[in-house]
Amino acid sequence: WRSPDGHTSVGVSAMNLGSALSAYDGDDDGIKDTVPTTLHFGAMHRPEHFPLPLTIMAGIQAPRDDDMDLSVGAELCPVDMLVLRVGYRSLVRYRSITNDDGEKETKLTLDDRDSGGFGDFGFNGGVGIRWRSYSMDYSWSLAGPFGSIHGVSIGMGW
C-alpha cells in the first residue's frame, strides 16, 4: 500500500507457505520437516520537508519456528551520488519477568544478545554510490563471536 502523497508505503509478505512434499528417506512413512513459514511486515516513510532526501524504515520478521525480529533503519542521500545507511536489528521475545510487586508477568522485550549462533543483531551501516545505471554498495554488520561482516556489491541496471 502507498499513501496518496507517495511519502509512506506499507507492505506484507509471506514466504514458504505450504508443507513438505516428500519425506527424507523417499517413502511416505519417512521424516517430513515443516516448511519454515515466515511473515514479513514493513513500512517506510520519506519526510516531505526534511532538508536532504531521507527514508526511514521499520520491519518485523515473524518466522513460525523462531523468535520475531525487529529492524529499524534510515537512508540519507547528502549528495546526488552518495547514500548513507544506518540500522538496528533486535530479537523480539516473550519474557517472564518479576515486577516490583513480586508478581510474575509475561511481556514482549527486545533482546540483541542472543543471535541464534551467528550474531547479526545490533547496529549495522553502509554506504552506496550511484552513477548513471551503475551502483556500488558497502555494508557492515555485527557477527557476534565472529566479529563483523563486510559486504560489497556492484550492480548495473538496464
C-alpha positions in Angstrom: 0.0 0.0 0.0 1.2 3.5 -0.8 -0.2 6.7 0.7 -1.8 9.2 -1.7 1.0 11.6 -1.3 3.6 8.9 -2.1 5.7 9.5 1.1 4.6 6.4 3.0 4.5 2.7 2.0 3.5 -0.4 3.9 4.0 -4.0 2.8 3.3 -7.5 3.9 4.6 -10.8 2.5 4.6 -14.5 3.4 7.3 -16.9 2.5 7.4 -20.7 2.3 3.7 -21.3 2.6 2.6 -25.0 2.4 4.1 -28.3 3.6 6.9 -30.7 2.7 6.1 -32.7 -0.5 8.1 -35.8 0.3 9.9 -37.5 3.2 13.7 -37.6 3.7 14.1 -41.3 3.1 11.9 -41.3 0.0 8.8 -43.2 1.3 5.6 -41.8 2.8 6.4 -43.1 6.3 9.8 -41.2 6.5 10.6 -38.0 8.3 8.9 -34.8 7.0 10.2 -31.5 8.1 7.9 -28.4 8.4 8.4 -25.7 5.9 9.9 -22.5 7.6 6.9 -20.2 7.0 7.8 -16.6 7.7 5.7 -13.4 7.7 7.3 -10.0 6.9 5.7 -6.7 7.7 7.4 -3.4 6.7 6.9 0.3 6.4 8.9 3.2 5.1 8.4 7.0 5.2 10.1 9.8 3.3 9.6 13.1 5.3 8.4 15.8 2.9 10.2 18.8 4.4 13.5 17.3 5.5 16.4 19.3 4.0 18.0 16.2 2.5 16.4 13.1 0.9 15.8 10.8 3.8 14.0 7.4 4.1 13.0 5.9 7.4 12.2 2.2 7.5 10.9 -0.4 10.0 10.2 -4.1 9.7 9.2 -7.2 11.6 10.1 -10.7 10.5 7.9 -13.4 12.2 9.0 -16.9 11.5 6.7 -19.8 12.5 9.5 -21.7 14.2 11.7 -19.0 15.8 11.6 -15.6 17.6 10.5 -12.5 15.8 13.0 -9.8 15.0 12.5 -6.1 14.6 14.6 -3.9 12.3 14.7 -0.1 12.0 16.9 2.0 9.8 17.4 5.1 7.8 18.9 6.1 4.5 20.2 9.6 3.8 21.3 11.0 0.5 23.6 14.0 1.2 24.6 14.4 -2.4 23.2 13.1 -5.6 25.5 10.1 -6.0 26.0 9.1 -2.3 23.7 7.1 0.0 24.5 6.6 3.8 22.7 3.9 5.7 22.3 3.0 9.4 20.2 0.4 11.1 19.5 -1.7 14.1 18.1 -5.2 14.4 16.9 -6.9 17.6 15.0 -10.1 18.6 11.5 -9.7 20.0 10.8 -12.2 22.7 8.2 -13.0 25.3 9.9 -13.0 28.7 8.6 -13.9 32.1 9.7 -11.1 34.4 9.1 -10.5 38.1 7.8 -6.9 38.6 8.4 -4.6 41.6 5.4 -6.2 43.5 6.9 -9.7 43.2 4.3 -10.8 40.6 5.4 -12.7 37.5 4.3 -11.2 34.2 5.0 -12.0 30.6 5.7 -9.2 28.2 7.5 -8.5 24.9 11.1 -7.5 25.2 13.9 -6.5 22.8 17.0 -8.7 23.0 20.1 -8.3 20.9 22.4 -10.5 23.0 21.3 -13.9 21.6 21.8 -14.2 17.9 20.9 -17.7 17.1 24.6 -18.6 16.7 25.8 -16.1 14.1 25.2 -12.7 15.8 23.6 -10.4 13.2 21.7 -8.5 15.8 22.6 -4.9 16.8 23.8 -1.9 14.8 24.7 -2.0 11.1 25.6 0.5 8.5 26.6 1.1 5.0 27.3 3.4 2.1 26.2 3.3 -1.5 27.4 5.1 -4.7 25.1 5.6 -7.7 26.3 6.8 -11.1 24.1 6.6 -14.1 22.9 2.9 -14.2 25.8 1.6 -12.1 25.9 1.2 -8.3 28.4 0.0 -5.7 27.4 -0.7 -2.1 29.3 -1.5 1.1 27.7 -2.8 4.2 28.9 -3.6 7.7 27.1 -5.6 10.4 27.9 -7.3 13.7 28.5 -11.1 13.6 28.7 -12.0 17.4 31.8 -14.0 18.2 33.0 -13.8 14.6 33.5 -10.0 14.8 31.8 -8.3 11.9 30.6 -8.9 8.4 31.7 -6.7 5.5 29.7 -6.9 2.2 30.3 -5.3 -1.2 28.0 -5.4 -4.1 28.3 -4.0 -7.6 25.3 -3.5 -9.8 24.2 -2.4 -13.2 20.6 -1.6 -14.3 19.3 -1.6 -17.8 
